[in-house]
Amino acid sequence: MQNRNNQTPSGESEIAFVKCFRKKVLTGDRPVTTKYPRLSKWLAAAVLGGFSLSTAWAQKAQFPGVTDTEIRIGNTAPYSGPGSAYSTIAKVEAAYFKMINDSGGVNGRKINFISYDDSLSPPKTVEQTRKLVESDEVLAMFNTIGTAANLAAQKYLNAKQVPQLLVGGGATNLVDHKKYPWTLGWQPTYYSEGVIYGKHILANFPNAKIAVLSQNDDFGKDYLSGLKQGLGEKGQSMIVSESTYEPSDPTIDSQVLKLKASGADVLMNITTPKFASQVIKKIAEIGWKPTHYLINISVSVGAVMKPAGIENSQGILSTAYLMESTDARWKDHPDMKAWVAFMDKYLPGANKADSMNVYGYVTAQALVQILSQSGGDLSRANVMKQAASLNKVPFKLMLPGIVANTTPANLYPIQQLQMMRLKGEQWELFGPVISSGAGQ
């Protein structure tokens, strides 16, 4: 994230300079510059004469959020609150854009990544999104984290025709090319991932007694609907217990005890990282040993498994579409070597075992790809057109065989997954790459 306060008054930075100067003149404060006396006289005349800041911006900006040298991209992330573990994603994205800027930017323009804390609170997401669009005048919103957060901002952004790119959530109703043509998904939907788990359980544990713990919102309901779809007609009898939790709950101990009491021998764990770690630790404490399925947004060895006790996490089943940084098989892979070098240089001291650092690295690549494809036409309409025209792009650190693909009628870039299980401190992939299906 760039600090715009350190710019000198030239090019697009004159706009920030004008804004600051105008505020000081109108409030009676001392003018901010002695270094640029000629500019100061012009500004004083312009500001006091009713010069419009928006006019100044229009003279420099080619499109909203774009000048000859800058592209403004907006983001909200939970830097505080119960979802704060996700904040590392935005930090990695900011670092990646710095690396791109250090290499000259995108087609000669630097990315100005402006990210605000929303605490994973939908009302705050909307407030911060409005600020980014109306005050910071960003070109697009990018990878806002959380299903509820993205749903809360979606109608506003689509009404304003502001691209809502690579949303950090997989709810099925987040992406609808007819209803919300300015919203682009990213990972496989929660529904489709749930379908894959249901099919895997049905094929391998046809007589299972399933307990389900899920978050009480669209995020959790999507996974549960997919699971039931994958189980088919047997789902109603196989699921013997369902329990939910609220994101604000301090613990999920009571829910885990209820699920164990049901006699279930398979646990479908639909929780975010904080609660996933709690579940793993709690079931070990009470001696419950179900076959444990865990959704792929919570598979970080560093952020989830180790805090829960790596010994308690053995054998957990999940899915993946990204390389796991702790997996020895990728140690000498060129993409992993490049990522390690990037982390060492731009985020020294960061936890390389946290899979969310891989996620942020890949999503940032995807945004740069979209901006690069847009060339000199960085209008919001063309950026969205390019976002809907990703053609089998194999971003670095995606699993072999998995690519990003979009069309105007399909705004789900990633539609493939592979099953995996935890062994030691590594996830072992098994079985084929599975297509989750367009639009699901």
C-alpha positions as CSV (number, residue, x, y, z in Angstrom):
1,M,0.0,0.0,0.0
2,Q,1.5,3.3,-1.1
3,N,1.7,6.3,1.1
4,R,0.4,9.1,-1.1
5,N,1.3,11.8,1.5
6,N,5.0,11.6,0.3
7,Q,4.3,12.5,-3.3
8,T,5.6,15.8,-4.7
9,P,3.2,18.1,-6.5
10,S,3.7,16.9,-10.0
11,G,1.4,14.8,-12.3
12,E,-1.5,13.2,-10.5
13,S,-0.1,14.2,-7.1
14,E,-1.1,17.8,-7.8
15,I,-4.6,16.6,-7.0
16,A,-3.7,15.5,-3.5
17,F,-1.8,18.7,-3.2
18,V,-4.7,20.8,-4.3
19,K,-7.0,19.0,-1.9
20,C,-4.7,19.7,1.0
21,F,-4.1,23.3,0.0
22,R,-7.8,23.9,-0.6
23,K,-8.7,22.6,2.9
24,K,-6.1,24.8,4.5
25,V,-7.1,27.9,2.6
26,L,-10.8,27.5,3.3
27,T,-10.2,26.8,7.0
28,G,-7.8,29.7,7.4
29,D,-4.7,27.5,8.0
30,R,-1.3,28.5,6.7
31,P,-0.7,27.4,3.1
32,V,1.3,24.2,3.0
33,T,4.0,25.2,0.5
34,T,6.8,27.6,0.3
35,K,8.8,25.3,-2.0
36,Y,6.4,25.9,-5.0
37,P,5.6,29.7,-4.7
38,R,4.3,29.9,-8.3
39,L,2.0,26.9,-7.8
40,S,0.9,28.3,-4.5
41,K,-0.3,31.6,-6.1
42,W,-2.1,29.7,-8.8
43,L,-3.7,27.4,-6.3
44,A,-4.8,30.2,-4.0
45,A,-6.5,32.0,-6.9
46,A,-8.0,28.8,-8.2
47,V,-9.3,27.7,-4.8
48,L,-10.6,31.0,-3.7
49,G,-12.1,31.6,-7.2
50,G,-14.2,28.5,-6.9
51,F,-11.9,26.1,-8.7
52,S,-13.4,22.6,-8.6
53,L,-11.2,19.8,-7.3
54,S,-13.1,17.4,-9.5
55,T,-12.2,19.5,-12.5
56,A,-8.6,19.2,-11.6
57,W,-8.9,15.5,-11.4
58,A,-10.7,15.3,-14.7
59,Q,-7.8,17.1,-16.4
60,K,-5.4,14.4,-15.1
61,A,-7.6,11.3,-14.9
62,Q,-8.2,9.2,-18.0
63,F,-10.9,7.0,-16.3
64,P,-12.1,6.8,-12.7
65,G,-9.2,5.8,-10.5
66,V,-6.7,6.0,-13.4
67,T,-4.1,8.6,-14.4
68,D,-1.1,8.5,-16.7
69,T,1.0,7.0,-13.8
70,E,-1.5,5.5,-11.3
71,I,-4.2,2.8,-10.9
72,R,-6.2,3.1,-7.7
73,I,-7.5,-0.3,-6.4
74,G,-9.7,-0.6,-3.4
75,N,-10.0,-3.3,-0.8
76,T,-11.4,-4.0,2.6
77,A,-10.1,-6.7,4.9
78,P,-10.5,-7.7,8.6
79,Y,-7.4,-6.3,10.2
80,S,-9.3,-6.6,13.5
81,G,-12.0,-8.7,15.0
82,P,-12.7,-12.5,14.8
83,G,-11.7,-12.8,11.2
84,S,-8.3,-11.0,11.6
85,A,-6.4,-14.1,10.5
86,Y,-7.5,-13.3,7.0
87,S,-5.7,-9.9,7.1
88,T,-2.5,-11.5,5.9
89,I,-4.1,-11.9,2.5
90,A,-4.4,-8.2,2.0
91,K,-0.8,-7.7,3.3
92,V,0.5,-10.2,0.8
93,E,-1.5,-8.5,-2.0
94,A,0.0,-5.1,-1.0
95,A,3.5,-6.6,-1.1
96,Y,2.9,-8.2,-4.5
97,F,1.7,-4.9,-5.9
98,K,4.8,-3.2,-4.5
99,M,6.9,-5.8,-6.3
100,I,5.1,-5.1,-9.5
101,N,5.5,-1.3,-9.0
102,D,9.2,-1.8,-8.4
103,S,9.4,-3.5,-11.8
104,G,7.6,-0.6,-13.5
105,G,4.0,-1.3,-12.8
106,V,1.3,-2.4,-15.2
107,N,1.8,-1.0,-18.6
108,G,3.7,1.9,-17.1
109,R,1.3,2.7,-14.3
110,K,1.8,2.0,-10.6
111,I,-0.9,0.3,-8.6
112,N,-2.0,2.3,-5.6
113,F,-3.6,-0.3,-3.4
114,I,-5.9,1.3,-0.7
115,S,-7.0,-1.2,1.9
116,Y,-9.2,-0.4,4.9
117,D,-10.2,-2.4,8.0
118,D,-13.8,-3.6,8.0
119,S,-13.5,-6.1,10.9
120,L,-15.5,-8.6,8.8
121,S,-18.6,-6.5,9.7
122,P,-20.9,-6.0,6.7
123,P,-22.1,-2.5,7.7
124,K,-18.5,-1.4,8.1
125,T,-17.7,-3.0,4.7
126,V,-20.3,-0.9,3.0
127,E,-19.1,2.2,4.8
128,Q,-15.5,1.6,3.8
129,T,-16.5,0.6,0.2
130,R,-18.4,3.9,-0.2
131,K,-15.4,5.8,1.0
132,L,-13.1,4.0,-1.4
133,V,-15.4,4.7,-4.4
134,E,-16.6,8.2,-3.6
135,S,-13.6,9.7,-1.8
136,D,-10.6,7.7,-2.9
137,E,-12.1,7.3,-6.4
138,V,-10.8,3.8,-7.0
139,L,-11.1,2.1,-10.4
140,A,-12.3,-1.2,-8.9
141,M,-12.8,-3.1,-5.6
142,F,-10.6,-6.2,-5.3
143,N,-10.7,-9.3,-3.2
144,T,-12.8,-8.0,-0.3
145,I,-12.7,-10.8,2.2
146,G,-15.9,-12.5,3.4
147,T,-19.2,-13.7,1.9
148,A,-21.4,-11.5,4.0
149,A,-19.1,-8.5,3.4
150,N,-19.2,-8.9,-0.3
151,L,-22.9,-9.5,-0.4
152,A,-23.4,-6.3,1.6
153,A,-21.4,-4.2,-0.9
154,Q,-22.6,-5.9,-4.0
155,K,-25.7,-4.0,-4.9
156,Y,-24.0,-0.6,-4.3
157,L,-21.0,-1.5,-6.5
158,N,-23.2,-2.9,-9.3
159,A,-25.5,0.1,-9.2
160,K,-22.4,2.3,-9.5
161,Q,-20.9,0.0,-12.2
162,V,-17.7,-0.4,-10.3
163,P,-16.0,-3.7,-10.9
164,Q,-16.1,-6.0,-7.8
165,L,-13.2,-8.2,-8.8
166,L,-12.1,-11.6,-7.5
167,V,-14.3,-11.6,-4.4
168,G,-13.0,-13.3,-1.3
169,G,-16.0,-15.5,-0.9
170,G,-17.5,-18.5,-2.6
171,A,-21.2,-18.1,-1.9
172,T,-23.2,-19.2,-5.0
173,N,-25.4,-16.1,-4.9
174,L,-22.4,-13.8,-5.0
175,V,-21.8,-14.4,-8.7
176,D,-24.7,-14.0,-11.1
177,H,-23.7,-12.6,-14.5
178,K,-27.3,-11.5,-15.2
179,K,-28.1,-9.9,-11.9
180,Y,-24.7,-8.7,-10.9
181,P,-22.6,-8.2,-14.1
182,W,-19.9,-6.2,-12.3
183,T,-19.0,-9.0,-9.8
184,L,-16.3,-11.5,-10.5
185,G,-15.7,-14.6,-8.4
186,W,-12.5,-16.3,-7.7
187,Q,-12.3,-19.7,-5.9
188,P,-14.7,-22.6,-6.5
189,T,-18.0,-21.9,-4.9
190,Y,-18.8,-23.2,-1.4
191,Y,-21.7,-25.1,-2.9
192,S,-19.6,-27.0,-5.5
193,E,-17.0,-27.8,-2.8
194,G,-19.8,-29.2,-0.7
195,V,-21.0,-31.3,-3.6
196,I,-17.5,-32.9,-3.9
197,Y,-17.4,-33.7,-0.2
198,G,-20.8,-35.3,-0.4
199,K,-19.8,-37.4,-3.3
200,H,-16.6,-38.5,-1.6
201,I,-18.4,-39.5,1.6
202,L,-21.1,-41.4,-0.4
203,A,-18.4,-43.3,-2.4
204,N,-16.1,-44.1,0.5
205,F,-18.4,-44.2,3.6
206,P,-21.8,-45.2,2.3
207,N,-23.1,-46.0,5.8
208,A,-21.7,-42.9,7.5
209,K,-23.5,-41.1,10.3
210,I,-22.6,-37.5,9.5
211,A,-22.5,-34.5,11.9
212,V,-22.3,-31.0,10.4
213,L,-21.0,-27.9,12.0
214,S,-21.5,-24.7,9.9
215,Q,-21.5,-21.0,10.2
216,N,-25.0,-19.5,10.5
217,D,-25.0,-17.4,7.3
218,D,-25.0,-17.7,3.5
219,F,-21.4,-19.1,3.7
220,G,-22.4,-22.0,5.8
221,K,-25.7,-22.6,4.1
222,D,-24.1,-22.9,0.7
223,Y,-21.7,-25.6,1.9
224,L,-24.5,-27.5,3.5
225,S,-26.7,-27.3,0.4
226,G,-23.8,-28.6,-1.7
227,L,-23.1,-31.4,0.8
228,K,-26.7,-32.6,0.7
229,Q,-26.7,-32.4,-3.1
230,G,-23.6,-34.5,-3.3
231,L,-25.1,-37.1,-0.9
232,G,-28.2,-37.3,-3.0
233,E,-31.3,-39.1,-1.7
234,K,-29.3,-40.8,1.1
235,G,-28.4,-37.4,2.6
236,Q,-31.5,-37.0,4.7
237,S,-30.8,-40.3,6.6
238,M,-27.0,-40.0,6.6
239,I,-26.9,-36.6,8.4
240,V,-27.7,-37.3,12.0
241,S,-26.9,-34.0,13.6
242,E,-26.5,-30.4,12.5
243,S,-25.3,-27.5,14.5
244,T,-24.4,-23.8,13.8
245,Y,-22.3,-21.1,15.3
246,E,-22.2,-17.3,15.0
247,P,-19.0,-15.5,13.9
248,S,-19.1,-13.6,17.1
249,D,-19.2,-16.7,19.4
250,P,-16.2,-17.0,21.6
251,T,-16.1,-20.8,21.3
252,I,-17.9,-23.7,19.7
253,D,-17.4,-26.2,22.6
254,S,-21.1,-26.8,23.2
255,Q,-21.7,-27.5,19.5
256,V,-18.9,-30.0,19.3
257,L,-20.3,-31.8,22.4
258,K,-23.7,-32.0,20.9
259,L,-22.4,-33.4,17.6
260,K,-20.4,-36.1,19.3
261,A,-23.5,-37.1,21.4
262,S,-25.3,-37.8,18.1
263,G,-23.1,-40.9,17.5
264,A,-21.8,-39.5,14.3
265,D,-18.6,-41.1,12.8
266,V,-18.1,-38.5,10.1
267,L,-17.7,-34.7,10.8
268,M,-18.2,-32.1,8.1
269,N,-16.5,-29.1,9.5
270,I,-17.7,-25.9,7.8
271,T,-15.9,-23.3,9.8
272,T,-13.5,-20.3,9.4
273,P,-9.8,-20.7,10.5
274,K,-10.3,-19.5,14.1
275,F,-13.2,-22.0,14.8
276,A,-11.6,-24.7,12.7
277,S,-8.6,-24.7,15.0
278,Q,-11.0,-24.8,18.0
279,V,-12.9,-27.8,16.6
280,I,-9.8,-29.8,16.0
281,K,-8.5,-29.2,19.5
282,K,-11.8,-29.9,21.2
283,I,-12.6,-33.2,19.5
284,A,-9.1,-34.4,20.5
285,E,-9.8,-33.3,24.1
286,I,-13.0,-35.2,24.3
287,G,-11.6,-38.3,22.6
288,W,-13.9,-38.2,19.5
289,K,-12.3,-39.6,16.4
290,P,-14.7,-39.1,13.4
291,T,-13.5,-39.1,9.8
292,H,-13.0,-35.3,9.6
293,Y,-13.7,-33.2,6.5
294,L,-12.6,-29.6,6.7
295,I,-13.4,-26.9,4.1
296,N,-10.4,-25.6,2.0
297,I,-10.4,-22.0,3.3
298,S,-9.3,-23.3,6.7
299,V,-6.5,-25.7,5.8
300,S,-3.6,-23.6,6.7
301,V,-1.0,-25.7,8.6
302,G,0.5,-22.6,10.2
303,A,-2.7,-20.7,11.1
304,V,-5.0,-23.7,11.9
305,M,-3.3,-27.0,12.3
306,K,-0.4,-26.0,14.5
307,P,-2.4,-23.9,16.9
308,A,-4.8,-26.8,17.3
309,G,-1.9,-29.3,17.7
310,I,-0.5,-30.9,14.6
311,E,-0.9,-34.3,16.2
312,N,-4.6,-33.6,16.6
313,S,-5.0,-32.7,12.9
314,Q,-3.7,-36.0,11.3
315,G,-5.9,-37.5,8.6
316,I,-8.1,-34.5,8.1
317,L,-9.6,-34.5,4.6
318,S,-10.1,-31.4,2.4
319,T,-9.7,-30.1,-1.1
320,A,-7.2,-27.8,-2.8
321,Y,-6.5,-25.8,-5.9
322,L,-3.3,-24.1,-4.7
323,M,0.1,-25.5,-3.9
324,E,0.7,-25.9,-0.1
325,S,3.9,-24.1,0.9
326,T,4.7,-26.8,3.5
327,D,4.5,-29.7,1.0
328,A,8.0,-31.0,0.2
329,R,7.0,-32.0,-3.3
330,W,6.9,-28.3,-4.3
331,K,10.1,-27.3,-2.6
332,D,12.1,-27.2,-5.8
333,H,9.3,-26.1,-8.1
334,P,10.2,-22.9,-9.9
335,D,6.9,-21.2,-8.8
336,M,7.5,-22.1,-5.2
337,K,11.1,-20.8,-5.3
338,A,9.8,-17.5,-6.8
339,W,7.2,-17.2,-4.0
340,V,9.8,-17.9,-1.3
341,A,12.1,-15.3,-2.8
342,F,9.2,-12.8,-2.9
343,M,8.2,-13.5,0.7
344,D,11.8,-13.1,1.9
345,K,12.2,-9.8,0.2
346,Y,8.8,-8.2,0.6
347,L,7.4,-9.8,3.7
348,P,10.4,-10.9,5.8
349,G,9.3,-12.7,9.0
350,A,5.9,-13.6,7.6
351,N,4.6,-17.1,8.3
352,K,5.4,-19.1,5.1
353,A,3.4,-22.1,6.5
354,D,0.2,-20.0,6.3
355,S,-1.6,-21.0,3.1
356,M,-3.4,-17.7,3.0
357,N,-0.1,-16.1,2.0
358,V,-0.2,-18.3,-1.1
359,Y,-3.8,-17.4,-1.7
360,G,-3.0,-13.6,-1.6
361,Y,-0.1,-14.1,-4.0
362,V,-2.3,-15.8,-6.6
363,T,-5.2,-13.4,-6.4
364,A,-2.8,-10.5,-6.8
365,Q,-1.5,-12.2,-9.9
366,A,-5.0,-12.5,-11.3
367,L,-5.7,-8.8,-10.8
368,V,-2.4,-7.8,-12.5
369,Q,-3.4,-10.2,-15.4
370,I,-6.8,-8.4,-15.8
371,L,-5.2,-5.0,-15.7
372,S,-2.5,-6.0,-18.2
373,Q,-5.1,-7.4,-20.6
374,S,-6.9,-4.1,-20.4
375,G,-4.0,-2.3,-22.0
376,G,-4.5,1.4,-22.4
377,D,-8.2,1.2,-22.0
378,L,-8.7,1.1,-18.2
379,S,-12.3,2.1,-18.3
380,R,-14.4,0.2,-15.8
381,A,-16.3,-1.4,-18.7
382,N,-13.2,-2.7,-20.4
383,V,-11.6,-3.9,-17.1
384,M,-14.8,-5.9,-16.5
385,K,-14.7,-7.2,-20.1
386,Q,-11.2,-8.4,-19.6
387,A,-12.1,-10.0,-16.2
388,A,-14.7,-12.0,-18.1
389,S,-12.1,-13.1,-20.7
390,L,-9.5,-15.1,-18.8
391,N,-8.5,-17.9,-21.1
392,K,-7.1,-21.0,-19.3
393,V,-4.5,-19.0,-17.3
394,P,-2.3,-21.2,-15.1
395,F,-1.3,-18.7,-12.4
396,K,1.8,-19.5,-10.4
397,L,1.2,-21.7,-7.4
398,M,-2.0,-23.2,-8.7
399,L,-2.0,-27.0,-8.8
400,P,-0.9,-28.6,-12.0
401,G,-3.9,-28.9,-14.3
402,I,-5.9,-26.2,-12.7
403,V,-6.4,-23.0,-14.6
404,A,-8.5,-19.8,-14.5
405,N,-11.1,-19.5,-17.1
406,T,-14.0,-17.0,-17.5
407,T,-16.6,-15.9,-20.1
408,P,-19.3,-13.2,-20.0
409,A,-21.8,-16.0,-19.0
410,N,-19.4,-17.6,-16.5
411,L,-17.7,-15.4,-13.9
412,Y,-16.3,-18.3,-11.8
413,P,-12.5,-18.4,-12.7
414,I,-11.6,-21.5,-10.7
415,Q,-13.8,-24.5,-11.1
416,Q,-11.5,-27.4,-10.3
417,L,-10.3,-29.1,-7.0
418,Q,-8.3,-32.0,-5.8
419,M,-8.8,-34.1,-2.7
420,M,-6.1,-34.1,-0.1
421,R,-5.4,-35.4,3.5
422,L,-3.0,-34.1,6.2
423,K,0.0,-36.3,7.0
424,G,2.6,-34.9,9.3
425,E,2.8,-31.2,8.5
426,Q,1.9,-31.7,4.9
427,W,-1.2,-32.1,2.8
428,E,-1.0,-35.1,0.5
429,L,-3.0,-34.8,-2.7
430,F,-4.8,-37.9,-4.0
431,G,-7.2,-38.8,-6.8
432,P,-7.8,-36.8,-10.0
433,V,-8.4,-33.1,-10.4
434,I,-12.2,-32.8,-10.2
435,S,-14.2,-30.2,-12.1
436,S,-16.7,-28.5,-9.8
437,G,-18.9,-27.3,-12.7
438,A,-19.4,-23.9,-14.2
439,G,-21.8,-21.7,-12.2
440,Q,-21.8,-24.1,-9.2
